[in-house]
Amino acid sequence: MVDPKIIDDLARRLADSVPDSLRALQLDLDQNFKAALQVGLGKLDLVTREEFDVQQGVLRRTRERLEALETRLAALEGAGEADDGGG
């Protein structure tokens, strides 16, 4: 989920960029920008930085485990071939 403070900040920036002649509509525009940003960003299925970092750690550990298992499998296969060749 996107931090609501970020959405508020973006909406405020958009509203502040409106020409002075339309300042009377600023509050309405601010609310509309917030709603549009929440809907648009909600469709992106974003994750927080913390969630991303956690998943990155899980992926790193999984890769390390896979590499260890591949090394172990290669050693077992090598030992099996040595046993087969001796007879």
C-alpha positions as CSV (number, residue, x, y, z in Angstrom):
1,M,0.0,0.0,0.0
2,V,1.3,3.5,-0.8
3,D,1.9,5.8,2.1
4,P,-1.1,8.3,2.4
5,K,1.4,11.1,3.1
6,I,2.9,10.6,-0.4
7,I,-0.5,10.8,-2.0
8,D,-1.4,13.9,0.0
9,D,1.9,15.5,-1.0
10,L,1.4,14.7,-4.7
11,A,-2.2,16.0,-4.6
12,R,-1.0,19.2,-2.9
13,R,1.7,19.7,-5.5
14,L,-0.8,19.2,-8.4
15,A,-3.2,21.6,-6.8
16,D,-0.5,24.1,-6.2
17,S,0.4,24.0,-9.9
18,V,-3.0,25.2,-10.8
19,P,-3.0,28.8,-12.1
20,D,-4.0,31.6,-9.6
21,S,-7.2,32.3,-11.5
22,L,-8.5,28.9,-10.5
23,R,-7.4,29.0,-6.8
24,A,-11.0,29.1,-5.7
25,L,-11.2,25.5,-6.9
26,Q,-8.0,24.4,-5.1
27,L,-9.7,22.5,-2.3
28,D,-12.0,20.6,-4.7
29,L,-9.1,19.9,-7.0
30,D,-7.0,18.7,-4.1
31,Q,-9.6,16.2,-3.1
32,N,-10.1,15.1,-6.7
33,F,-6.4,14.7,-7.2
34,K,-6.1,12.6,-4.0
35,A,-9.0,10.3,-5.1
36,A,-7.5,9.9,-8.6
37,L,-4.1,9.2,-7.3
38,Q,-5.4,6.6,-4.8
39,V,-7.3,4.8,-7.5
40,G,-4.4,4.9,-10.0
41,L,-1.7,3.9,-7.6
42,G,-4.0,1.2,-6.1
43,K,-4.2,-0.5,-9.5
44,L,-0.4,-0.7,-9.7
45,D,-0.2,-3.3,-6.9
46,L,2.8,-1.6,-5.3
47,V,4.6,-2.9,-2.2
48,T,6.4,-0.9,0.5
49,R,10.2,-0.7,0.6
50,E,10.1,-2.8,3.7
51,E,8.1,-5.6,2.0
52,F,10.5,-5.4,-1.0
53,D,13.5,-5.7,1.2
54,V,12.0,-8.7,3.1
55,Q,11.3,-10.5,-0.2
56,Q,14.7,-9.7,-1.5
57,G,16.2,-11.3,1.6
58,V,14.0,-14.4,1.1
59,L,15.1,-14.6,-2.5
60,R,18.8,-14.3,-1.6
61,R,18.5,-17.1,1.0
62,T,16.7,-19.3,-1.4
63,R,19.4,-18.8,-4.1
64,E,22.1,-19.6,-1.5
65,R,20.2,-22.8,-0.5
66,L,19.7,-23.8,-4.1
67,E,23.4,-23.3,-4.8
68,A,24.3,-25.4,-1.8
69,L,21.9,-28.2,-2.9
70,E,23.3,-28.1,-6.5
71,T,26.8,-28.5,-5.1
72,R,25.7,-31.3,-2.9
73,L,23.9,-33.0,-5.7
74,A,26.9,-32.7,-8.0
75,A,29.1,-34.3,-5.3
76,L,26.6,-37.2,-4.8
77,E,26.4,-37.7,-8.6
78,G,30.2,-37.7,-8.8
79,A,30.4,-40.3,-6.0
80,G,27.8,-42.4,-7.7
81,E,29.7,-42.4,-11.0
82,A,32.9,-43.4,-9.2
83,D,31.1,-46.4,-7.6
84,D,29.6,-47.5,-11.0
85,G,33.0,-47.2,-12.8
86,G,34.8,-49.4,-10.3
87,G,33.0,-52.7,-11.1
